[in-house]
Amino acid sequence: MAEQKLEDALSVKLALKNYFQSEHGNKLVNVELRKVWYHGGVEKDIWEAEGDVILKGFLWTKKRRSFKYQLDPKSGAIIGYQEVKA
């Protein structure tokens, strides 16, 4: 069996934080997760995470974007995503 790159909720949070850091650079303030869960299936296993990414806005303001991501536990790659409108 292959070694899993994403073993727990903390590793999922770190993977998402690295992804958002590469996307938004120094505008990233924080990544907050509400739910993280693992789906073990016959064909494919996935991690799912729901939460918010907080970005710097104009001057002292901050922007909050809600998201739902699916990640592959073996490679850490993002399989699917959805930005949730609040």
Backbone as CSV, one residue per row, in Angstrom:
resi,resn,N_x,N_y,N_z,CA_x,CA_y,CA_z,C_x,C_y,C_z
1,MET,0.846,-1.182,0.000,0.000,0.000,0.000,0.888,1.240,0.000
2,ALA,0.507,2.243,-0.752,1.281,3.485,-0.852,1.151,4.307,0.423
3,GLU,2.213,5.027,0.740,2.191,5.893,1.917,1.308,7.103,1.646
4,GLN,0.451,7.446,2.592,-0.452,8.571,2.411,0.253,9.865,2.793
5,LYS,0.133,10.838,1.928,0.719,12.140,2.208,-0.142,12.906,3.205
6,LEU,-1.450,12.836,3.046,-2.382,13.521,3.943,-2.947,12.488,4.918
7,GLU,-2.431,12.500,6.132,-2.806,11.477,7.094,-3.883,11.928,8.069
8,ASP,-3.979,13.258,8.326,-4.948,13.741,9.297,-5.417,15.144,8.913
9,ALA,-6.315,15.689,9.733,-6.899,17.001,9.439,-5.852,18.111,9.451
10,LEU,-4.845,18.002,10.286,-3.792,19.017,10.334,-2.999,19.051,9.035
11,SER,-2.689,17.889,8.476,-1.961,17.861,7.205,-2.816,18.405,6.058
12,VAL,-4.143,18.215,6.136,-5.044,18.793,5.134,-5.027,20.314,5.239
13,LYS,-5.065,20.834,6.473,-5.025,22.282,6.670,-3.720,22.865,6.140
14,LEU,-2.602,22.222,6.409,-1.313,22.706,5.922,-1.239,22.673,4.395
15,ALA,-1.798,21.625,3.779,-1.805,21.540,2.323,-2.643,22.670,1.720
16,LEU,-3.803,22.952,2.312,-4.642,24.041,1.817,-3.987,25.399,2.051
17,LYS,-3.326,25.567,3.190,-2.647,26.828,3.468,-1.528,27.068,2.452
18,ASN,-0.763,26.029,2.121,0.280,26.153,1.099,-0.313,26.484,-0.266
19,TYR,-1.458,25.869,-0.587,-2.120,26.151,-1.865,-2.556,27.614,-1.936
20,PHE,-3.224,28.101,-0.873,-3.688,29.487,-0.879,-2.514,30.467,-0.851
21,GLN,-1.416,30.091,-0.201,-0.224,30.939,-0.183,0.332,31.087,-1.596
22,SER,0.346,30.006,-2.361,0.837,30.077,-3.737,-0.116,30.858,-4.634
23,GLU,-1.417,30.815,-4.342,-2.407,31.532,-5.147,-2.444,33.030,-4.842
24,HIS,-2.394,33.393,-3.558,-2.639,34.776,-3.155,-1.407,35.492,-2.610
25,GLY,-0.323,34.783,-2.378,0.920,35.399,-1.917,0.770,36.056,-0.556
26,ASN,1.264,37.292,-0.445,1.256,37.974,0.853,-0.106,38.544,1.241
27,LYS,-1.125,38.357,0.410,-2.478,38.796,0.768,-3.172,37.813,1.710
28,LEU,-2.615,36.613,1.837,-3.207,35.597,2.704,-3.004,35.969,4.169
29,VAL,-4.101,36.001,4.928,-4.037,36.272,6.362,-4.149,34.959,7.137
30,ASN,-5.182,34.159,6.825,-5.408,32.928,7.580,-6.320,31.990,6.791
31,VAL,-6.240,30.704,7.137,-7.158,29.693,6.615,-7.837,29.073,7.822
32,GLU,-9.163,29.164,7.871,-9.944,28.607,8.977,-10.809,27.474,8.440
33,LEU,-10.700,26.314,9.046,-11.492,25.163,8.633,-12.633,24.932,9.615
34,ARG,-13.842,24.720,9.076,-15.001,24.385,9.905,-15.143,22.876,10.043
35,LYS,-15.000,22.178,8.911,-15.157,20.719,8.896,-14.079,20.105,8.025
36,VAL,-13.558,18.983,8.467,-12.644,18.167,7.668,-13.056,16.721,7.880
37,TRP,-13.263,15.994,6.793,-13.645,14.598,6.938,-13.049,13.772,5.809
38,TYR,-12.939,12.479,6.087,-12.306,11.517,5.186,-13.358,10.566,4.642
39,HIS,-13.352,10.365,3.323,-14.232,9.397,2.677,-13.370,8.249,2.171
40,GLY,-13.513,7.102,2.770,-12.816,5.919,2.283,-13.762,5.136,1.398
41,GLY,-13.392,4.977,0.160,-14.265,4.295,-0.776,-13.587,3.106,-1.418
42,VAL,-14.355,2.375,-2.195,-13.834,1.207,-2.887,-12.894,1.649,-4.007
43,GLU,-13.310,2.644,-4.768,-12.507,3.088,-5.908,-11.518,4.187,-5.552
44,LYS,-11.938,5.165,-4.737,-11.079,6.305,-4.463,-11.329,6.843,-3.061
45,ASP,-10.251,7.216,-2.378,-10.342,7.842,-1.066,-10.122,9.341,-1.246
46,ILE,-10.853,10.151,-0.495,-10.664,11.600,-0.576,-10.816,12.233,0.800
47,TRP,-10.181,13.366,0.967,-10.392,14.252,2.102,-11.256,15.396,1.611
48,GLU,-12.213,15.820,2.421,-13.013,17.002,2.111,-12.841,18.005,3.233
49,ALA,-12.765,19.273,2.877,-12.583,20.333,3.861,-13.474,21.516,3.507
50,GLU,-14.158,22.052,4.518,-14.963,23.266,4.375,-14.387,24.313,5.308
51,GLY,-14.360,25.543,4.832,-13.857,26.608,5.688,-13.831,27.947,4.985
52,ASP,-12.998,28.839,5.523,-12.871,30.192,4.997,-11.403,30.528,4.811
53,VAL,-11.119,31.276,3.768,-9.802,31.869,3.584,-9.974,33.365,3.812
54,ILE,-9.093,33.941,4.602,-9.171,35.361,4.931,-8.015,36.061,4.230
55,LEU,-8.359,37.068,3.421,-7.376,37.802,2.627,-7.359,39.275,3.014
56,LYS,-6.206,39.906,2.828,-6.106,41.336,3.064,-6.897,42.077,2.007
57,GLY,-7.618,43.083,2.447,-8.360,43.934,1.531,-7.694,45.298,1.447
58,PHE,-8.470,46.306,1.182,-7.966,47.665,1.090,-7.715,48.215,2.487
59,LEU,-6.552,48.778,2.703,-6.098,49.325,3.983,-6.216,48.280,5.087
60,TRP,-7.121,48.450,6.048,-7.216,47.529,7.181,-8.348,46.518,7.035
61,THR,-9.013,46.506,5.922,-10.134,45.588,5.749,-9.635,44.186,5.392
62,LYS,-10.503,43.204,5.613,-10.209,41.822,5.279,-11.381,41.253,4.490
63,LYS,-11.069,40.365,3.564,-12.095,39.685,2.786,-12.127,38.222,3.214
64,ARG,-13.320,37.693,3.376,-13.508,36.296,3.770,-14.209,35.572,2.626
65,ARG,-13.602,34.482,2.169,-14.196,33.656,1.117,-14.396,32.243,1.650
66,SER,-15.613,31.751,1.526,-15.918,30.385,1.957,-15.601,29.414,0.833
67,PHE,-15.180,28.198,1.194,-14.799,27.210,0.193,-15.120,25.800,0.670
68,LYS,-15.101,24.886,-0.297,-15.192,23.450,-0.038,-14.225,22.778,-1.020
69,TYR,-13.238,22.069,-0.501,-12.217,21.439,-1.341,-12.192,19.939,-1.119
70,GLN,-11.817,19.213,-2.183,-11.584,17.779,-2.113,-10.119,17.531,-2.464
71,LEU,-9.431,16.742,-1.630,-8.017,16.482,-1.827,-7.741,14.990,-1.893
72,ASP,-6.766,14.619,-2.699,-6.331,13.238,-2.815,-5.380,12.926,-1.660
73,PRO,-5.651,11.898,-0.835,-4.800,11.624,0.323,-3.403,11.117,-0.045
74,LYS,-3.238,10.521,-1.211,-1.939,9.956,-1.581,-0.995,11.005,-2.145
75,SER,-1.504,11.905,-2.969,-0.631,12.901,-3.595,-0.769,14.289,-2.980
76,GLY,-1.871,14.547,-2.282,-2.110,15.877,-1.729,-2.672,16.844,-2.757
77,ALA,-2.957,16.367,-3.959,-3.472,17.217,-5.033,-4.951,17.540,-4.809
78,ILE,-5.351,18.696,-5.297,-6.749,19.110,-5.195,-7.524,18.467,-6.336
79,ILE,-8.561,17.726,-5.979,-9.386,17.016,-6.956,-10.510,17.908,-7.438
80,GLY,-11.178,18.582,-6.494,-12.301,19.439,-6.837,-12.456,20.531,-5.810
81,TYR,-13.118,21.598,-6.214,-13.345,22.706,-5.279,-14.614,23.436,-5.640
82,GLN,-15.100,24.186,-4.664,-16.302,24.981,-4.850,-16.196,26.184,-3.932
83,GLU,-16.371,27.378,-4.485,-16.436,28.566,-3.644,-17.893,28.745,-3.246
84,VAL,-18.120,28.847,-1.963,-19.473,28.930,-1.426,-19.852,30.401,-1.273
85,LYS,-20.972,30.780,-1.838,-21.459,32.147,-1.717,-22.213,32.298,-0.402
86,ALA,-21.828,33.280,0.370,-22.464,33.488,1.671,-23.704,34.332,1.550
